[in-house]
């Protein structure tokens, strides 16, 4: 069983479903990667550590999954924390989604200032997620529909000034009791 992988410097794309369902526990992603394909790490239940190399000049996209079975890191229950690089522009649909029967360990996420989109149900059923922080960027940021749907442990949310759209049910069924809406928000969906 493969536990630790360091991808080679210079690699630009991690193909769809490349490591899906493996017993991988740790992955190092070089700063040359610009696309992580749909389902690349889907169902890697033991994946506890994702190390993104610092630096790099090209934008990084975490691809859309058409459902939770194809989210890039969906079902990776052992993740406890993620530190995204300051070149990430998109977190695709279902990227870190779990199902209601999963027991995810993710407790905190800090999004970089470069982020412009969080897709549909990207963090669906991440019910141990407590703290979400957005660093202020220069480009408008869209938080997609049901992005944090059923993240029932979510109590602390710090939105950045560049958040412009909060989709329908983006924070539905969370434990947030108070939130400051940034002045740049132009649209808030139903049951957000």
C-alpha positions in Angstrom: 0.0 0.0 0.0 1.3 3.4 -0.9 1.3 5.8 2.0 3.3 8.8 1.0 3.8 10.3 -2.5 5.9 13.3 -3.6 4.9 14.3 -7.1 7.8 15.5 -9.4 8.6 19.1 -9.7 7.5 20.3 -13.1 4.3 18.3 -13.1 1.4 20.5 -14.3 -1.7 18.3 -14.0 -2.9 15.5 -11.7 -5.2 13.4 -13.9 -8.8 12.5 -13.1 -9.0 9.7 -10.5 -5.2 9.2 -10.5 -5.1 8.1 -6.8 -8.9 7.5 -6.2 -9.6 4.9 -3.5 -6.0 4.3 -2.6 -4.6 4.0 1.0 -2.5 7.2 0.5 -1.9 9.1 3.8 0.1 12.0 2.6 0.7 13.8 -0.7 3.1 16.6 -1.7 1.8 18.7 -4.6 4.5 20.8 -6.4 4.0 24.5 -7.1 4.0 23.7 -10.9 0.6 21.9 -10.8 -2.1 24.0 -12.3 -5.0 21.5 -12.4 -6.1 18.7 -10.0 -8.5 16.6 -12.1 -12.0 15.4 -11.0 -11.9 12.6 -8.5 -8.0 12.6 -8.4 -8.0 11.7 -4.6 -11.7 10.7 -4.2 -12.3 8.2 -1.5 -8.8 8.3 -0.1 -10.1 7.7 3.4 -6.7 7.7 5.1 -5.4 10.9 3.4 -4.5 13.1 6.4 -2.0 15.5 4.9 -2.0 17.5 1.7 1.2 19.6 1.3 1.0 22.3 -1.3 4.5 23.6 -2.1 4.8 27.4 -1.6 5.6 29.7 -4.5 4.7 29.1 -8.1 3.5 31.6 -10.7 0.6 29.7 -12.4 -2.9 29.6 -11.0 -4.2 26.4 -9.5 -7.7 24.9 -10.1 -9.3 22.1 -8.2 -11.6 20.7 -10.8 -15.4 20.3 -10.5 -16.9 16.9 -9.7 -20.3 16.1 -11.2 -21.3 14.6 -7.8 -19.7 13.5 -4.5 -18.3 10.4 -6.3 -16.2 12.6 -8.5 -15.1 15.4 -6.1 -11.3 15.8 -6.1 -10.9 15.1 -2.4 -14.4 14.0 -1.6 -14.6 11.3 1.0 -11.1 12.0 2.4 -12.3 11.7 6.0 -8.8 11.8 7.7 -8.0 15.4 6.6 -7.9 17.7 9.7 -6.6 20.9 8.2 -5.8 22.3 4.8 -3.5 25.2 4.0 -4.2 26.3 0.4 -1.4 28.0 -1.7 -1.6 31.7 -2.6 -2.3 30.7 -6.2 -5.5 28.7 -5.9 -8.3 30.3 -7.9 -11.0 27.7 -7.8 -12.3 24.9 -5.6 -14.7 22.9 -7.8 -18.0 21.4 -7.0 -18.0 18.6 -4.5 -14.2 19.0 -4.0 -14.1 18.2 -0.3 -17.7 16.8 0.0 -18.6 14.0 2.3 -21.8 12.0 2.7 -24.0 12.0 5.8 -22.5 8.6 6.7 -18.9 9.8 6.6 -17.0 11.0 9.7 -14.8 13.8 8.5 -12.1 15.2 10.8 -11.6 18.6 9.0 -11.9 21.4 11.6 -10.4 24.5 9.9 -9.9 26.0 6.5 -8.2 29.2 5.5 -8.8 30.3 1.9 -6.1 32.3 0.1 -6.5 35.8 -1.3 -6.3 34.5 -4.9 -9.5 32.4 -4.6 -12.4 33.5 -6.8 -14.8 30.6 -6.7 -16.0 27.8 -4.4 -18.3 25.4 -6.2 -21.5 23.7 -5.5 -21.4 21.5 -2.3 -17.6 21.9 -2.1 -17.6 21.2 1.6 -20.9 19.4 1.9 -21.3 17.4 5.2 -18.0 18.5 6.6 -19.7 18.4 10.0 -16.6 18.8 12.1 -15.6 22.0 10.3 -15.6 24.7 12.9 -13.7 27.7 11.5 -13.6 29.1 7.9 -11.5 32.1 7.1 -11.2 34.0 3.8 -8.2 36.2 3.1 -9.1 39.4 1.3 -8.2 39.4 -2.4 -8.5 41.8 -5.3 -10.9 39.7 -7.5 -14.6 39.1 -6.7 -15.2 35.8 -4.9 -18.3 33.6 -5.4 -19.4 31.1 -2.8 -21.5 28.6 -4.6 -24.8 27.0 -3.7 -24.7 24.7 -0.7 -20.9 25.2 -0.5 -20.9 24.5 3.2 -24.3 22.7 3.4 -24.6 20.6 6.6 -21.2 21.7 8.0 -23.1 21.5 11.3 -20.0 22.2 13.4 -19.3 25.5 11.7 -19.5 28.3 14.3 -16.9 30.8 13.1 -17.0 32.4 9.7 -14.8 35.3 8.6 -15.8 36.6 5.2 -13.4 38.8 3.2 -14.2 42.1 1.6 -14.0 40.7 -1.9 -16.9 38.2 -1.4 -19.5 39.3 -3.9 -21.9 36.4 -4.3 -23.2 34.0 -1.6 -25.2 31.2 -3.3 -28.5 29.6 -2.2 -28.1 27.5 1.0 -24.3 28.3 1.0 -24.2 28.0 4.8 -27.5 26.0 5.3 -27.7 23.9 8.5 -24.5 25.2 10.1 -24.1 26.5 13.7 -23.1 30.1 12.7 -24.9 32.5 15.1 -23.5 35.8 13.8 -22.0 37.0 10.6 -20.8 40.3 9.1 -21.7 40.7 5.5 -19.0 42.5 3.6 -19.9 45.7 1.7 -18.9 44.1 -1.6 -21.7 41.4 -1.5 -24.1 42.0 -4.4 -26.1 38.8 -4.1 -27.2 36.5 -1.3 -29.2 33.4 -2.3 -32.2 31.9 -0.5 -31.5 30.2 2.8 -27.9 31.2 2.6 
